[in-house]
Amino acid sequence: MNYHIFREIADSWVLLAMFAFFVTAILWAFRPGSSKKYKDIANIPFRHENAPSDNEESQS
């Protein structure tokens, strides 16, 4: 009997909660004002494109 109740809860409420979390995460990522932050994070690998960083010289 307990398995049947837990199965119904998992099929309905947990699915609804996961969908709500997914939609919230998408809305959070595409909220106004966040594009500058994400563009800055996306450009981290290219910050030392013209000159090597000090860490690269000490590792070789």
CHARMM internal coordinates of N, CA and C (Angstrom, degrees):
IC EDIT
DIST 1 N 1 CA 1.4494
DIST 1 CA 1 C 1.5302
ANGL 1 N 1 CA 1 C 110.77
DIST 1 C 2 N 1.3394
ANGL 1 CA 1 C 2 N 117.75
DIHE 1 N 1 CA 1 C 2 N -42.90
DIST 2 N 2 CA 1.4639
ANGL 1 C 2 N 2 CA 120.18
DIHE 1 CA 1 C 2 N 2 CA -179.80
DIST 2 CA 2 C 1.5201
ANGL 2 N 2 CA 2 C 112.08
DIHE 1 C 2 N 2 CA 2 C -62.75
DIST 2 C 3 N 1.3287
ANGL 2 CA 2 C 3 N 116.69
DIHE 2 N 2 CA 2 C 3 N -37.06
DIST 3 N 3 CA 1.4642
ANGL 2 C 3 N 3 CA 120.14
DIHE 2 CA 2 C 3 N 3 CA -179.79
DIST 3 CA 3 C 1.5193
ANGL 3 N 3 CA 3 C 109.91
DIHE 2 C 3 N 3 CA 3 C -61.75
DIST 3 C 4 N 1.3088
ANGL 3 CA 3 C 4 N 117.38
DIHE 3 N 3 CA 3 C 4 N -41.92
DIST 4 N 4 CA 1.4575
ANGL 3 C 4 N 4 CA 121.74
DIHE 3 CA 3 C 4 N 4 CA -178.81
DIST 4 CA 4 C 1.5379
ANGL 4 N 4 CA 4 C 110.79
DIHE 3 C 4 N 4 CA 4 C -63.14
DIST 4 C 5 N 1.3196
ANGL 4 CA 4 C 5 N 117.45
DIHE 4 N 4 CA 4 C 5 N -42.25
DIST 5 N 5 CA 1.4687
ANGL 4 C 5 N 5 CA 121.24
DIHE 4 CA 4 C 5 N 5 CA 179.87
DIST 5 CA 5 C 1.5229
ANGL 5 N 5 CA 5 C 110.46
DIHE 4 C 5 N 5 CA 5 C -66.68
DIST 5 C 6 N 1.3418
ANGL 5 CA 5 C 6 N 116.44
DIHE 5 N 5 CA 5 C 6 N -46.27
DIST 6 N 6 CA 1.4666
ANGL 5 C 6 N 6 CA 119.95
DIHE 5 CA 5 C 6 N 6 CA 179.07
DIST 6 CA 6 C 1.5234
ANGL 6 N 6 CA 6 C 111.36
DIHE 5 C 6 N 6 CA 6 C -64.16
DIST 6 C 7 N 1.3103
ANGL 6 CA 6 C 7 N 117.46
DIHE 6 N 6 CA 6 C 7 N -35.07
DIST 7 N 7 CA 1.4623
ANGL 6 C 7 N 7 CA 121.17
DIHE 6 CA 6 C 7 N 7 CA 179.19
DIST 7 CA 7 C 1.5238
ANGL 7 N 7 CA 7 C 110.90
DIHE 6 C 7 N 7 CA 7 C -66.39
DIST 7 C 8 N 1.3192
ANGL 7 CA 7 C 8 N 117.45
DIHE 7 N 7 CA 7 C 8 N -40.53
DIST 8 N 8 CA 1.4584
ANGL 7 C 8 N 8 CA 120.53
DIHE 7 CA 7 C 8 N 8 CA 177.66
DIST 8 CA 8 C 1.5242
ANGL 8 N 8 CA 8 C 111.37
DIHE 7 C 8 N 8 CA 8 C -66.71
DIST 8 C 9 N 1.3262
ANGL 8 CA 8 C 9 N 117.33
DIHE 8 N 8 CA 8 C 9 N -39.71
DIST 9 N 9 CA 1.4652
ANGL 8 C 9 N 9 CA 120.73
DIHE 8 CA 8 C 9 N 9 CA 177.62
DIST 9 CA 9 C 1.5270
ANGL 9 N 9 CA 9 C 110.12
DIHE 8 C 9 N 9 CA 9 C -64.05
DIST 9 C 10 N 1.3156
ANGL 9 CA 9 C 10 N 116.70
DIHE 9 N 9 CA 9 C 10 N -44.23
DIST 10 N 10 CA 1.4670
ANGL 9 C 10 N 10 CA 120.86
DIHE 9 CA 9 C 10 N 10 CA -179.51
DIST 10 CA 10 C 1.5201
ANGL 10 N 10 CA 10 C 111.35
DIHE 9 C 10 N 10 CA 10 C -65.31
DIST 10 C 11 N 1.3241
ANGL 10 CA 10 C 11 N 117.14
DIHE 10 N 10 CA 10 C 11 N -37.36
DIST 11 N 11 CA 1.4601
ANGL 10 C 11 N 11 CA 120.13
DIHE 10 CA 10 C 11 N 11 CA -178.39
DIST 11 CA 11 C 1.5193
ANGL 11 N 11 CA 11 C 112.45
DIHE 10 C 11 N 11 CA 11 C -72.39
DIST 11 C 12 N 1.3062
ANGL 11 CA 11 C 12 N 119.06
DIHE 11 N 11 CA 11 C 12 N -26.01
DIST 12 N 12 CA 1.4510
ANGL 11 C 12 N 12 CA 119.84
DIHE 11 CA 11 C 12 N 12 CA -175.04
DIST 12 CA 12 C 1.5292
ANGL 12 N 12 CA 12 C 112.57
DIHE 11 C 12 N 12 CA 12 C -110.92
DIST 12 C 13 N 1.3193
ANGL 12 CA 12 C 13 N 117.89
DIHE 12 N 12 CA 12 C 13 N -64.75
DIST 13 N 13 CA 1.4584
ANGL 12 C 13 N 13 CA 120.92
DIHE 12 CA 12 C 13 N 13 CA -172.32
DIST 13 CA 13 C 1.5244
ANGL 13 N 13 CA 13 C 113.31
DIHE 12 C 13 N 13 CA 13 C -71.90
DIST 13 C 14 N 1.3136
ANGL 13 CA 13 C 14 N 116.85
DIHE 13 N 13 CA 13 C 14 N -38.86
DIST 14 N 14 CA 1.4686
ANGL 13 C 14 N 14 CA 118.77
DIHE 13 CA 13 C 14 N 14 CA 179.73
DIST 14 CA 14 C 1.5225
ANGL 14 N 14 CA 14 C 110.03
DIHE 13 C 14 N 14 CA 14 C -69.46
DIST 14 C 15 N 1.3266
ANGL 14 CA 14 C 15 N 116.91
DIHE 14 N 14 CA 14 C 15 N -37.89
DIST 15 N 15 CA 1.4631
ANGL 14 C 15 N 15 CA 120.16
DIHE 14 CA 14 C 15 N 15 CA 176.04
DIST 15 CA 15 C 1.5235
ANGL 15 N 15 CA 15 C 110.38
DIHE 14 C 15 N 15 CA 15 C -62.96
DIST 15 C 16 N 1.3036
ANGL 15 CA 15 C 16 N 116.92
DIHE 15 N 15 CA 15 C 16 N -41.99
DIST 16 N 16 CA 1.4610
ANGL 15 C 16 N 16 CA 120.93
DIHE 15 CA 15 C 16 N 16 CA 177.93
DIST 16 CA 16 C 1.5288
ANGL 16 N 16 CA 16 C 110.75
DIHE 15 C 16 N 16 CA 16 C -64.62
DIST 16 C 17 N 1.3168
ANGL 16 CA 16 C 17 N 118.08
DIHE 16 N 16 CA 16 C 17 N -40.67
DIST 17 N 17 CA 1.4653
ANGL 16 C 17 N 17 CA 121.61
DIHE 16 CA 16 C 17 N 17 CA 179.00
DIST 17 CA 17 C 1.5309
ANGL 17 N 17 CA 17 C 111.04
DIHE 16 C 17 N 17 CA 17 C -65.72
DIST 17 C 18 N 1.3242
ANGL 17 CA 17 C 18 N 117.81
DIHE 17 N 17 CA 17 C 18 N -41.61
DIST 18 N 18 CA 1.4684
ANGL 17 C 18 N 18 CA 120.41
DIHE 17 CA 17 C 18 N 18 CA 178.70
DIST 18 CA 18 C 1.5273
ANGL 18 N 18 CA 18 C 110.82
DIHE 17 C 18 N 18 CA 18 C -65.89
DIST 18 C 19 N 1.3269
ANGL 18 CA 18 C 19 N 117.25
DIHE 18 N 18 CA 18 C 19 N -38.87
DIST 19 N 19 CA 1.4602
ANGL 18 C 19 N 19 CA 120.49
DIHE 18 CA 18 C 19 N 19 CA 177.71
DIST 19 CA 19 C 1.5332
ANGL 19 N 19 CA 19 C 110.29
DIHE 18 C 19 N 19 CA 19 C -64.59
DIST 19 C 20 N 1.3257
ANGL 19 CA 19 C 20 N 116.60
DIHE 19 N 19 CA 19 C 20 N -42.64
DIST 20 N 20 CA 1.4673
ANGL 19 C 20 N 20 CA 120.53
DIHE 19 CA 19 C 20 N 20 CA 178.37
DIST 20 CA 20 C 1.5270
ANGL 20 N 20 CA 20 C 110.87
DIHE 19 C 20 N 20 CA 20 C -63.05
DIST 20 C 21 N 1.3305
ANGL 20 CA 20 C 21 N 117.92
DIHE 20 N 20 CA 20 C 21 N -40.37
DIST 21 N 21 CA 1.4633
ANGL 20 C 21 N 21 CA 121.19
DIHE 20 CA 20 C 21 N 21 CA 176.90
DIST 21 CA 21 C 1.5285
ANGL 21 N 21 CA 21 C 111.00
DIHE 20 C 21 N 21 CA 21 C -63.26
DIST 21 C 22 N 1.3279
ANGL 21 CA 21 C 22 N 117.20
DIHE 21 N 21 CA 21 C 22 N -42.27
DIST 22 N 22 CA 1.4607
ANGL 21 C 22 N 22 CA 121.66
DIHE 21 CA 21 C 22 N 22 CA 179.48
DIST 22 CA 22 C 1.5272
ANGL 22 N 22 CA 22 C 110.90
DIHE 21 C 22 N 22 CA 22 C -62.42
DIST 22 C 23 N 1.3209
ANGL 22 CA 22 C 23 N 117.33
DIHE 22 N 22 CA 22 C 23 N -47.00
DIST 23 N 23 CA 1.4592
ANGL 22 C 23 N 23 CA 120.96
DIHE 22 CA 22 C 23 N 23 CA -179.93
DIST 23 CA 23 C 1.5327
ANGL 23 N 23 CA 23 C 110.41
DIHE 22 C 23 N 23 CA 23 C -63.92
DIST 23 C 24 N 1.3260
ANGL 23 CA 23 C 24 N 117.11
DIHE 23 N 23 CA 23 C 24 N -40.23
DIST 24 N 24 CA 1.4584
ANGL 23 C 24 N 24 CA 120.97
DIHE 23 CA 23 C 24 N 24 CA 178.01
DIST 24 CA 24 C 1.5289
ANGL 24 N 24 CA 24 C 111.36
DIHE 23 C 24 N 24 CA 24 C -62.94
DIST 24 C 25 N 1.3276
ANGL 24 CA 24 C 25 N 116.96
DIHE 24 N 24 CA 24 C 25 N -41.90
DIST 25 N 25 CA 1.4699
ANGL 24 C 25 N 25 CA 120.42
DIHE 24 CA 24 C 25 N 25 CA 178.84
DIST 25 CA 25 C 1.5300
ANGL 25 N 25 CA 25 C 111.22
DIHE 24 C 25 N 25 CA 25 C -64.19
DIST 25 C 26 N 1.3224
ANGL 25 CA 25 C 26 N 117.26
DIHE 25 N 25 CA 25 C 26 N -40.59
DIST 26 N 26 CA 1.4662
ANGL 25 C 26 N 26 CA 120.57
DIHE 25 CA 25 C 26 N 26 CA 178.45
DIST 26 CA 26 C 1.5322
ANGL 26 N 26 CA 26 C 110.35
DIHE 25 C 26 N 26 CA 26 C -65.37
DIST 26 C 27 N 1.3290
ANGL 26 CA 26 C 27 N 116.37
DIHE 26 N 26 CA 26 C 27 N -46.11
DIST 27 N 27 CA 1.4632
ANGL 26 C 27 N 27 CA 119.11
DIHE 26 CA 26 C 27 N 27 CA 179.01
DIST 27 CA 27 C 1.5275
ANGL 27 N 27 CA 27 C 111.51
DIHE 26 C 27 N 27 CA 27 C -63.40
DIST 27 C 28 N 1.3242
ANGL 27 CA 27 C 28 N 117.90
DIHE 27 N 27 CA 27 C 28 N -36.36
DIST 28 N 28 CA 1.4716
ANGL 27 C 28 N 28 CA 121.67
DIHE 27 CA 27 C 28 N 28 CA 178.49
DIST 28 CA 28 C 1.5321
ANGL 28 N 28 CA 28 C 110.77
DIHE 27 C 28 N 28 CA 28 C -65.45
DIST 28 C 29 N 1.3278
ANGL 28 CA 28 C 29 N 116.38
DIHE 28 N 28 CA 28 C 29 N -40.16
DIST 29 N 29 CA 1.4672
ANGL 28 C 29 N 29 CA 119.74
DIHE 28 CA 28 C 29 N 29 CA -178.18
DIST 29 CA 29 C 1.5219
ANGL 29 N 29 CA 29 C 111.92
DIHE 28 C 29 N 29 CA 29 C -70.56
DIST 29 C 30 N 1.3211
ANGL 29 CA 29 C 30 N 117.77
DIHE 29 N 29 CA 29 C 30 N -32.91
DIST 30 N 30 CA 1.4619
ANGL 29 C 30 N 30 CA 121.00
DIHE 29 CA 29 C 30 N 30 CA -176.78
DIST 30 CA 30 C 1.5266
ANGL 30 N 30 CA 30 C 112.91
DIHE 29 C 30 N 30 CA 30 C -104.38
DIST 30 C 31 N 1.3245
ANGL 30 CA 30 C 31 N 118.39
DIHE 30 N 30 CA 30 C 31 N 20.83
DIST 31 N 31 CA 1.4527
ANGL 30 C 31 N 31 CA 121.05
DIHE 30 CA 30 C 31 N 31 CA 179.76
DIST 31 CA 31 C 1.5280
ANGL 31 N 31 CA 31 C 109.75
DIHE 30 C 31 N 31 CA 31 C -70.00
DIST 31 C 32 N 1.3249
ANGL 31 CA 31 C 32 N 116.32
DIHE 31 N 31 CA 31 C 32 N 152.29
DIST 32 N 32 CA 1.4696
ANGL 31 C 32 N 32 CA 118.95
DIHE 31 CA 31 C 32 N 32 CA 178.51
DIST 32 CA 32 C 1.5312
ANGL 32 N 32 CA 32 C 110.76
DIHE 31 C 32 N 32 CA 32 C -62.24
DIST 32 C 33 N 1.3048
ANGL 32 CA 32 C 33 N 116.37
DIHE 32 N 32 CA 32 C 33 N 139.14
DIST 33 N 33 CA 1.4514
ANGL 32 C 33 N 33 CA 120.84
DIHE 32 CA 32 C 33 N 33 CA 178.55
DIST 33 CA 33 C 1.5139
ANGL 33 N 33 CA 33 C 114.19
DIHE 32 C 33 N 33 CA 33 C 94.25
DIST 33 C 34 N 1.3198
ANGL 33 CA 33 C 34 N 118.38
DIHE 33 N 33 CA 33 C 34 N -11.04
DIST 34 N 34 CA 1.4564
ANGL 33 C 34 N 34 CA 119.48
DIHE 33 CA 33 C 34 N 34 CA -178.00
DIST 34 CA 34 C 1.5255
ANGL 34 N 34 CA 34 C 112.58
DIHE 33 C 34 N 34 CA 34 C -90.82
DIST 34 C 35 N 1.3268
ANGL 34 CA 34 C 35 N 117.95
DIHE 34 N 34 CA 34 C 35 N -12.11
DIST 35 N 35 CA 1.4639
ANGL 34 C 35 N 35 CA 119.29
DIHE 34 CA 34 C 35 N 35 CA -176.46
DIST 35 CA 35 C 1.5263
ANGL 35 N 35 CA 35 C 112.15
DIHE 34 C 35 N 35 CA 35 C -64.40
DIST 35 C 36 N 1.3460
ANGL 35 CA 35 C 36 N 118.17
DIHE 35 N 35 CA 35 C 36 N -37.23
DIST 36 N 36 CA 1.4674
ANGL 35 C 36 N 36 CA 119.92
DIHE 35 CA 35 C 36 N 36 CA 178.85
DIST 36 CA 36 C 1.5239
ANGL 36 N 36 CA 36 C 110.79
DIHE 35 C 36 N 36 CA 36 C -63.16
DIST 36 C 37 N 1.3151
ANGL 36 CA 36 C 37 N 116.05
DIHE 36 N 36 CA 36 C 37 N -42.25
DIST 37 N 37 CA 1.4638
ANGL 36 C 37 N 37 CA 120.73
DIHE 36 CA 36 C 37 N 37 CA -179.76
DIST 37 CA 37 C 1.5290
ANGL 37 N 37 CA 37 C 110.67
DIHE 36 C 37 N 37 CA 37 C -62.69
DIST 37 C 38 N 1.3262
ANGL 37 CA 37 C 38 N 116.85
DIHE 37 N 37 CA 37 C 38 N -45.99
DIST 38 N 38 CA 1.4620
ANGL 37 C 38 N 38 CA 120.25
DIHE 37 CA 37 C 38 N 38 CA -177.88
DIST 38 CA 38 C 1.5268
ANGL 38 N 38 CA 38 C 112.02
DIHE 37 C 38 N 38 CA 38 C -71.71
DIST 38 C 39 N 1.3317
ANGL 38 CA 38 C 39 N 118.33
DIHE 38 N 38 CA 38 C 39 N -31.53
DIST 39 N 39 CA 1.4627
ANGL 38 C 39 N 39 CA 120.12
DIHE 38 CA 38 C 39 N 39 CA 175.76
DIST 39 CA 39 C 1.5279
ANGL 39 N 39 CA 39 C 110.35
DIHE 38 C 39 N 39 CA 39 C -66.29
DIST 39 C 40 N 1.3288
ANGL 39 CA 39 C 40 N 116.46
DIHE 39 N 39 CA 39 C 40 N -39.66
DIST 40 N 40 CA 1.4645
ANGL 39 C 40 N 40 CA 120.59
DIHE 39 CA 39 C 40 N 40 CA 177.54
DIST 40 CA 40 C 1.5276
ANGL 40 N 40 CA 40 C 110.69
DIHE 39 C 40 N 40 CA 40 C -63.45
DIST 40 C 41 N 1.3158
ANGL 40 CA 40 C 41 N 117.23
DIHE 40 N 40 CA 40 C 41 N -43.21
DIST 41 N 41 CA 1.4639
ANGL 40 C 41 N 41 CA 121.15
DIHE 40 CA 40 C 41 N 41 CA 178.77
DIST 41 CA 41 C 1.5267
ANGL 41 N 41 CA 41 C 110.79
DIHE 40 C 41 N 41 CA 41 C -65.74
DIST 41 C 42 N 1.3302
ANGL 41 CA 41 C 42 N 117.10
DIHE 41 N 41 CA 41 C 42 N -38.37
DIST 42 N 42 CA 1.4635
ANGL 41 C 42 N 42 CA 120.83
DIHE 41 CA 41 C 42 N 42 CA -179.09
DIST 42 CA 42 C 1.5273
ANGL 42 N 42 CA 42 C 112.01
DIHE 41 C 42 N 42 CA 42 C -67.03
DIST 42 C 43 N 1.3303
ANGL 42 CA 42 C 43 N 117.94
DIHE 42 N 42 CA 42 C 43 N -25.12
DIST 43 N 43 CA 1.4660
ANGL 42 C 43 N 43 CA 121.42
DIHE 42 CA 42 C 43 N 43 CA -177.61
DIST 43 CA 43 C 1.5205
ANGL 43 N 43 CA 43 C 113.57
DIHE 42 C 43 N 43 CA 43 C -92.34
DIST 43 C 44 N 1.3127
ANGL 43 CA 43 C 44 N 119.28
DIHE 43 N 43 CA 43 C 44 N 6.45
DIST 44 N 44 CA 1.4621
ANGL 43 C 44 N 44 CA 121.67
DIHE 43 CA 43 C 44 N 44 CA 179.85
DIST 44 CA 44 C 1.5354
ANGL 44 N 44 CA 44 C 112.22
DIHE 43 C 44 N 44 CA 44 C -56.14
DIST 44 C 45 N 1.3390
ANGL 44 CA 44 C 45 N 120.84
DIHE 44 N 44 CA 44 C 45 N -43.84
DIST 45 N 45 CA 1.4777
ANGL 44 C 45 N 45 CA 118.67
DIHE 44 CA 44 C 45 N 45 CA -179.01
DIST 45 CA 45 C 1.5185
ANGL 45 N 45 CA 45 C 114.11
DIHE 44 C 45 N 45 CA 45 C -64.69
DIST 45 C 46 N 1.3322
ANGL 45 CA 45 C 46 N 117.98
DIHE 45 N 45 CA 45 C 46 N -18.58
DIST 46 N 46 CA 1.4605
ANGL 45 C 46 N 46 CA 120.77
DIHE 45 CA 45 C 46 N 46 CA -175.80
DIST 46 CA 46 C 1.5241
ANGL 46 N 46 CA 46 C 113.47
DIHE 45 C 46 N 46 CA 46 C -102.94
DIST 46 C 47 N 1.3070
ANGL 46 CA 46 C 47 N 118.50
DIHE 46 N 46 CA 46 C 47 N 9.73
DIST 47 N 47 CA 1.4653
ANGL 46 C 47 N 47 CA 120.90
DIHE 46 CA 46 C 47 N 47 CA -177.31
DIST 47 CA 47 C 1.5229
ANGL 47 N 47 CA 47 C 112.87
DIHE 46 C 47 N 47 CA 47 C -66.89
DIST 47 C 48 N 1.3137
ANGL 47 CA 47 C 48 N 118.08
DIHE 47 N 47 CA 47 C 48 N -33.84
DIST 48 N 48 CA 1.4648
ANGL 47 C 48 N 48 CA 122.14
DIHE 47 CA 47 C 48 N 48 CA -178.77
DIST 48 CA 48 C 1.5200
ANGL 48 N 48 CA 48 C 110.30
DIHE 47 C 48 N 48 CA 48 C -110.48
DIST 48 C 49 N 1.3167
ANGL 48 CA 48 C 49 N 115.79
DIHE 48 N 48 CA 48 C 49 N 40.60
DIST 49 N 49 CA 1.4599
ANGL 48 C 49 N 49 CA 119.77
DIHE 48 CA 48 C 49 N 49 CA -176.73
DIST 49 CA 49 C 1.5334
ANGL 49 N 49 CA 49 C 111.88
DIHE 48 C 49 N 49 CA 49 C -68.22
DIST 49 C 50 N 1.3155
ANGL 49 CA 49 C 50 N 117.96
DIHE 49 N 49 CA 49 C 50 N -37.88
DIST 50 N 50 CA 1.4656
ANGL 49 C 50 N 50 CA 121.30
DIHE 49 CA 49 C 50 N 50 CA -176.76
DIST 50 CA 50 C 1.5179
ANGL 50 N 50 CA 50 C 113.10
DIHE 49 C 50 N 50 CA 50 C -86.26
DIST 50 C 51 N 1.3217
ANGL 50 CA 50 C 51 N 117.28
DIHE 50 N 50 CA 50 C 51 N -27.39
DIST 51 N 51 CA 1.4610
ANGL 50 C 51 N 51 CA 120.78
DIHE 50 CA 50 C 51 N 51 CA -179.03
DIST 51 CA 51 C 1.5241
ANGL 51 N 51 CA 51 C 109.05
DIHE 50 C 51 N 51 CA 51 C -138.34
DIST 51 C 52 N 1.3106
ANGL 51 CA 51 C 52 N 117.28
DIHE 51 N 51 CA 51 C 52 N 136.27
DIST 52 N 52 CA 1.4752
ANGL 51 C 52 N 52 CA 118.59
DIHE 51 CA 51 C 52 N 52 CA 179.73
DIST 52 CA 52 C 1.5229
ANGL 52 N 52 CA 52 C 110.78
DIHE 51 C 52 N 52 CA 52 C -68.17
DIST 52 C 53 N 1.2792
ANGL 52 CA 52 C 53 N 115.30
DIHE 52 N 52 CA 52 C 53 N 151.07
DIST 53 N 53 CA 1.4633
ANGL 52 C 53 N 53 CA 118.83
DIHE 52 CA 52 C 53 N 53 CA 177.62
DIST 53 CA 53 C 1.5273
ANGL 53 N 53 CA 53 C 109.29
DIHE 52 C 53 N 53 CA 53 C -78.18
DIST 53 C 54 N 1.3171
ANGL 53 CA 53 C 54 N 116.58
DIHE 53 N 53 CA 53 C 54 N 166.38
DIST 54 N 54 CA 1.4627
ANGL 53 C 54 N 54 CA 121.27
DIHE 53 CA 53 C 54 N 54 CA -179.62
DIST 54 CA 54 C 1.5194
ANGL 54 N 54 CA 54 C 111.62
DIHE 53 C 54 N 54 CA 54 C -66.71
DIST 54 C 55 N 1.3122
ANGL 54 CA 54 C 55 N 118.65
DIHE 54 N 54 CA 54 C 55 N -29.65
DIST 55 N 55 CA 1.4488
ANGL 54 C 55 N 55 CA 122.43
DIHE 54 CA 54 C 55 N 55 CA -178.35
DIST 55 CA 55 C 1.5173
ANGL 55 N 55 CA 55 C 111.77
DIHE 54 C 55 N 55 CA 55 C -67.04
DIST 55 C 56 N 1.3176
ANGL 55 CA 55 C 56 N 118.16
DIHE 55 N 55 CA 55 C 56 N -33.72
DIST 56 N 56 CA 1.4682
ANGL 55 C 56 N 56 CA 120.59
DIHE 55 CA 55 C 56 N 56 CA -179.46
DIST 56 CA 56 C 1.5258
ANGL 56 N 56 CA 56 C 110.96
DIHE 55 C 56 N 56 CA 56 C -66.54
DIST 56 C 57 N 1.3294
ANGL 56 CA 56 C 57 N 117.54
DIHE 56 N 56 CA 56 C 57 N -37.38
DIST 57 N 57 CA 1.4596
ANGL 56 C 57 N 57 CA 120.37
DIHE 56 CA 56 C 57 N 57 CA -179.15
DIST 57 CA 57 C 1.5254
ANGL 57 N 57 CA 57 C 111.63
DIHE 56 C 57 N 57 CA 57 C -69.83
DIST 57 C 58 N 1.3121
ANGL 57 CA 57 C 58 N 117.54
DIHE 57 N 57 CA 57 C 58 N -37.58
DIST 58 N 58 CA 1.4547
ANGL 57 C 58 N 58 CA 119.40
DIHE 57 CA 57 C 58 N 58 CA -177.44
DIST 58 CA 58 C 1.5303
ANGL 58 N 58 CA 58 C 112.04
DIHE 57 C 58 N 58 CA 58 C -76.79
DIST 58 C 59 N 1.3314
ANGL 58 CA 58 C 59 N 118.43
DIHE 58 N 58 CA 58 C 59 N -19.38
DIST 59 N 59 CA 1.4683
ANGL 58 C 59 N 59 CA 120.36
DIHE 58 CA 58 C 59 N 59 CA -179.75
DIST 59 CA 59 C 1.5216
ANGL 59 N 59 CA 59 C 112.39
DIHE 58 C 59 N 59 CA 59 C -82.11
DIST 59 C 60 N 1.3255
ANGL 59 CA 59 C 60 N 118.63
DIHE 59 N 59 CA 59 C 60 N -22.75
DIST 60 N 60 CA 1.4774
ANGL 59 C 60 N 60 CA 118.54
DIHE 59 CA 59 C 60 N 60 CA -177.32
DIST 60 CA 60 C 1.4774
ANGL 60 N 60 CA 60 C 114.31
DIHE 59 C 60 N 60 CA 60 C -85.66
END
COOR INIT
IC SEED 1 N 1 CA 1 C
IC BUILD
